[in-house]
Amino acid sequence: VFGKAALLLLKKTGIDKNKVDAIASHGQTIYHIPPKNNNKKGSTLQIGEPSVIAEITGILTISDFRTRDMAAGGHGAPLVPLADYLLFGRKGRHRAILNIGGISNVTILRKRLEELIAFDIGPGNSLIDEAVKIYTNNKRSYDKDGAIARSGEINDHLLKELLSHPYLKLGYPKSTGREMFGVDMVRDIFNRYPNLSSADIIRTFTYFTAINIYNSLRQFRIDEIILTGGGVKNRFLIEIIGDLFKKRKIQISKISDYGIPIEAKEALSFAILGYQTLRLREGNIPHITGSRHGVILGKITLP
């Protein structure tokens, strides 16, 4: 699928594949186990076989970026902060690049690379999406514009429970995934709150996501928050986030305001990491991922 997608992209853009130096393939995270503070190593399972991509496209393929960082004791995430710094680091500006995907993560930009802060905040779309699947019997996979959430009511008891989740209290570096904030958690909540309507649960999940983002960022000095990721399309979620930050007089922008399509940000970031690999340059930032040292990321598969 990834190989054919690359060929389709080349066809649509009219670019000769012989002019492409490499494909940098993020892959697909199937399961992620972050390392523990007691020196217990983590593990990650990424699929999207690079040999198949290289065979189908005839293009050198760089893949499996996370495992090298994890081999050095890191979380293998987040890896986009280097790209964030190169794209948006500006002297005199204090920016946060907030990605709301399945999991929300942030890069707090500073003047120097060594001063960057980045971590997984917690759920982005993951809880909302899984709840919508249950609500619609898998006929829909997301809450378009936040319409279902708008129709519900917040349940204060559930919101308090969600905001007390142990992950939110961890220091960084830290990473998480749908293993923690995904379908198992959502099913458990539906079972334990049988008297709540699905719309109420979805609205509560939406507020939890927004409030957790606000709580995670308010400690930092920030002039501007640049939003990216699929969660940006959830108008209701973005309205809540905007209202929370309004009193702090922080500018809220979308990455599309800077000429980068929301859907393309992660692809662009990994293209940058792939370039770093080809140039034999380190792609991780050790104090962010928790690795013992900088490493050249990814595996190279020749065509």
Summary of the structure (lengths in Angstrom):
residues: 303
radius of gyration: 19.6
end to end distance: 16.9
largest distance: 59.7
contacts: 999
relative contact order: 0.18
helix: 47%
strand: 16%
